[in-house]
């Protein structure tokens, strides 16, 4: 499916009880598939193929951990890629940042799909302490900071 814009939405939520940031990324399937083909060098990679699911999962794991970075309170954090699921023409990818005892500031750096699309926009919505703050990340403006 062709669409006139390239956008991903990254929803994050700080779970105070679990001491973790839960992340879900929503990306158009065709854009993600084009990007993963370039990333892996496999021009036959097929996100929808049942045969390719292990390959796709491994590629997504590597890609997200390389292209999405975070710092909490000024320090780089460990991110765990949890998995993905397809819903219509979109793929949801899930990541967790564990061991966040206290959240004062969050820096997000996203290079997601920027190597494929010059007009790629990565919207970040962070929900914590009863409010949501947002960032708009794109080519030449790949990072932003949210302070609580």
N, C-alpha and C positions, 0 to 999 in steps of 0.2 A: 504494500500500500504506500503510495507516495503522499507526502504531506509537505506543506509549504514552509515548515519551520522545524528546527532541531532543538528539542528541549528534553531535559530530564528533571525529575522532581525527587529531591532527597529529603525525606521526612525523618527527623530525629526526635527522640524523646528521652529525657533523663528520668530514669526510674530510681527514685531516691531509696526505696526499700531494697531493691536488688543491687544498688550501687553500680549501675551500668547505663550506657547510652545505647538505646535500641534504634537501629537505622533500617529504613526500607527505601530502596531506590526504584523509581518507576521510569522505564526507558522503552521507547518504541522498538519493537522487535527487529524491524528492517535496519534501523540505524545501528543497533547493537550487533546484529549479525555482520554488517559491513565492517564495523570496527574490529570485531573478533577475528574476521578473516584476515585483515591486515596485521593484527597483533600476533596471530599464530602463524601466519604465512600459509594457511590452509584455505585456498580459495573455494573449496567444496564444503567447508564447515556449514552444517545445517542445524540451526537451533531447534527446529521443529521435529527433527528425526529422532525417533526412539533409540536408534543405533548410536547416535552421537552424544547421548546424555552425559556419560562419564567425561568425555572429551570437553563438552561445553561447560560442565561444572568446574573442571580443573582450570580451563581457560578463564572463566569468570572469576574464580578465586584469585588467580595470579593477577588478572587485569585490575580488579578492584583494589587489591592490596598495594598495587603499584601506583595507580592513578588517583586514589582518594587517600588523603593524609589528614590527620588531625592532631592538634595539640590541646591538652586540657591544662589550664592554669600555667601555660607556657612550656609544658613538657610534652614531648611526643608520647603517644599512647599505643598500646597493642590493640590491633583490630582483628576480630575473628569473622571470617566469611562463613555464613551459616548455610546459605542455599538460595534457590531461586524457584520461581513458578511463573507459568504463562497464564495470562488472563486477556483473552481477546488478542489485540494487536500490540500488547504491552508485556514486558517481562518485569517482574518484581524480583529484586535481589535484596537479601537480608544480611546485615552485618551487626555485630555487637562489639561494643567497647566495654570490657569488664573492668572492675576494680577502680571505680571512680568514687572515692569517698566524699569528695567535696567538689562542687562545680562553681567556679567563679568566672572563668573565661573559657571560650572555645574558639580555636582557630581551625578553619576548614580550608583545605586546598584541594580543588577538584580539577583534574585534567581529563575527566570523563568525556570521551568522544571528540575532544578538541583536535586530535590528530586526523580525524576524518572529515569534520565539518567546521569550516571557518565561522559559521554563524551559530554554533552550538551554545546553548544557554543552560546552565545548571543551577536550578533554584534550590536553595537549602532552607528548610523550615525547621527550627529547633524549638521544641516545647519543653519548658522546665519551669517549675515554681509557679504554675498557673498561668503562664503567658507564652506566646509564641513570637519568636524573633526570626527574621528572614534575611537571607543573603542572595544576591544575584551574581553568579560567577560565570565568566566567559573568557574568550581569548584575550590575553594581555591583562586580565583581571581575574586570575585563577584562585585567589584566596581572599578570605574575609574573616573578621573577628566579631564575636558576640560576647558581650560582657554583662555579667549579672551583679 
